[in-house]
Amino acid sequence: MAMRSLISERVSCRSSVLGARWMSSWWRNVEPAPKDPILGVTEAFLADPSPDKVNVGVGAYRDDNGKPVVLECVREAERRIAGTANMEYLPMGGSVKMVEETLKLAYGDNSEFIKDKRIAAVQSLSGTGACRLFADFQKRFHPDSQIYIPVPTWSNHHNIWRDAHVTQRTFHYYHPGTKGLDFAALMDDIKNAPNGSFFLLHACAHNPTGVDPSEEQWKEISYQIKAKGHFPFFDMAYQGFASGDPERDAKAIRIFLKDGHLLGLAQSYAKNMGLYGQRVGCLSVLCEDEKQAVAVKSQLQQLARPMYSNPPVHGALIVSTILGDAELKKLWLKEVQGMADRIIGMRTALRENLEELGSPLSWKHITNQIGMFCYSGLTPEQVDRLTNEYHIYMTRNGRISMAGVTTGNVGFLANAVHEVTKST
Amino acid sequence: MHEKLKGKVKLGSTTNSTAGFIKTKSFGRVSMVAAVNVSRFEGVTMAPPDPILGVSEAFKADTDEKKLNLGVGAYEPKSYSLMCLMLLRRLAENLMLERGENKEYLPIEGLAAFNKVTAELLFGADNSVLKEQRVATVQGLSGTGSLRLAAALIERYFPGAKVLISSPTWEFPWSEYRYYDPKTVGLDFEGMIADIKAPGGSFILLHGCAHNPTGIDPTPEQWEKIADVIQEKNHIPFFDVAYQGFASGSLDNDASSVRLFATRGMELLVAQSYSKKPWSLCRKDWSNECCLVKSQLKRLARPMYSNPPVHGARIVANVVGNPALFDEWKAEMEMMAGRIKNVRQKLFDSLSAKDKSGKDWSFILRQIGMFSFTGLNKAQSDNMTNKWHVYMTKDGRISLAGLSLAKCEYLADAIIDSYHNVS
């Protein structure tokens, strides 16, 4: 080709000049980024050749054989979808049908807010994308506001609001002594925060602690937040996964709605529908009226445009196919219950094993906590021992992903935990 | 109330304990109703409709049967070629169903098989940059997401750097270099060269092929000169490659500008997209700092979306990784590019036949890719929509992918009317 010979001729003339000129690279000052504390665990696990290794790191559900699960309802939905729908761009706000169904799950099938069209909602890139979109929205319209984040929380929450340039503060949440909720300190922090602050709340199955407020505690939290004029932003990544019943898991949100809060909400189908890699979620903001909802939605879309233009279609199609079909929805509810039940069973097994081993410590918190994670109380040093001596992988904050515990490994896990803690 | 709370609550009540609940009158719900439901986002105004994606929404709302959507750059719905692409996708998806692949999170940088085939597609499988492992590849959210990641990387590591983009380009508000010459409806090459000689050490955004929105690409000789200037000024070229294969019909031809720069040993950034071919990715190319840079890209991606969608990546990996499907895809792209060329020819013929003014419409034939810059201004473009129900963007851009041969005459009538009768 003429083009190729042109190039080779030029290159031979230039090669000596090139060598001198291109000594300095643009990216010399780029340092290696620290490994993500959560995803880095899986990388380390995969690299480990030991046949006995156990991964209780990342929060992705596993069946009792330790295998990832694709729900039956999802497989069926995919069979129906395969090769049929086109791949045209979704509107910027995403799949309308999927968003409708998702709002019903959170706000209630017969929610007045849905009927009155007061909810500004867009499809998002799973929970991460919903939180990020909200953080950017908060920054744009309340540039001087701050976000209060619980201690501890999913580590990426800090990254999200930081990259959105929103000032962060923290509020008390977990009590290390009881391995439960530090309710008094939490309430103090809500009261002491300047009026009109933004609060990040986990709707159910708190990550990483598994510690949720009781219904009564939620009512008090709601009251105090309202009294201070704070904005409640819920991250609900585990609806259905906590108790097994999505309606029950939405309780906190329903309490806040009843109390008249105009809340914001991030929802994700990563865990409860097993659609992790599909990146399907929803961001919603409850507004005063329909007109405001339209305006807010338009602004959310405008924030999404320079991030990714419009969201991925496949996962959204799976969700709307399942939730829009009575039989498939029933199947889904059954499968979600099944996943939650297996986790609850493993909590009981782990605790019983530890007690039978004669551990001097209390392990009640394993069954008190809820959802995918158990905040074991293990120290980073103890976690390192678990990894180095027993090839058990978890995050260094002592968070155990119960989804990775099976009848096959629970004994081994209990034994290892006992070994590293018995002299505590 | 605070004191009451302290008195009643044991520090560190567990979630299941009811000790935390205080039954005092002050927690009655009645007093709360008095608080007005004032939204924190009361002051939020309506965002303007997106100049491109908003067009499709307006098109959908139009009930006239003659309506034509030449707005967004997506393929015409009833075309044979789109059906073939869907067949291709069905084959790939059936492959995936058979394999029963799971839906676990991808790593932050995306599907490895996808990244590999995409790098090979762009640089050519035998390219030394690949053999020497000088390419850091990160799967992104199509072209937009890839550009955004790159922009974030530039912002973080080169906070003062300028980014020069062609005027016009796909709606990014940074410094511009001249590109489009309305007089010739072609490339303002002299202007472009003069402008990119500006401050050294800047990022220059280039369209690899099939420039959006104009359809005007530099010739191979012009690309050489552009590369000369960029090297002299120690700029870093940043390619947006959204149409590889779609422009000329040949994947290799359409990658020649990028390959030229790579062959010269230049460090460059490339954002690729499979949307038009469909599917997506992002990639960067450098020496030695590969892993470092990749780790930083991941760090930027994590708080945006954690990890990229798996479905499209698998389709790509399956199609490109399977020789029979790959050949079918290549043939498909040749056909799509061929169809666009036919449409350009038909439109040109219709315009030349109908327009008695003697205006030279041949720029339509010289342009390449999905888009044509018609040279119509905003008022004329509005006329196209309001009078003729032809939906396009206000800068005079039409998407030929949305045009069938049968509609060319109608479009020609609309263009002639708008050009001559509206100012």
Interface residues (C-beta under 8 A of the other chain):
Chain A: A2 M3 L6 I7 R10 V11 R14 L18 R21 W22 S25 W26 W27 R28 N29 V30 E31 P32 A33 P34 D36 L39 E43 V58 A60 P68 V69 V70 V74 R75 E78 R79 A82 G83 T84 N86 M87 E88 Y89 P91 M92 L125 S126 T128 G129 R132 F141 H142 N156 N159 I160 R162 D163 H175 G177 T178 K179 G180 L181 D182 F183 A184 A185 M187 D188 K191 G196 V211 D212 P213 S214 E216 Q217 K219 E220 Y223 K226 A227 G229 F231 D259 G260 L262 A270 G274 L275 Y276 G277 Q278 R279 V285 C287 E288 Q292 V294 A295 V296 S298 Q299 Q301 Q302 R305 P306 M307 Y308 S309 N310 P312 H314 G315 H365 N368 Q369 I370
Chain B: H2 L5 K6 V9 L11 G12 S13 T14 T15 N16 S17 T18 G20 F21 I22 F27 R29 M32 V33 A35 N37 V38 S39 R40 F41 E42 G43 V44 T45 M46 A47 P49 D50 L53 S56 E57 V72 A74 P77 L82 M86 L87 R89 R90 L91 E93 N94 L97 G100 N102 K103 E104 Y105 L106 P107 I108 L141 S142 T144 G145 R148 Y157 P220 E224 Q231 I236 S256 R259 L260 T263 R264 G265 M266 E267 S275 P278 W286 S287 N288 E289 C291 L292 V293 S295 Q296 K298 R299 L300 R302 P303 M304 Y305 S306 N307 P308 P309 V310 H311 G312
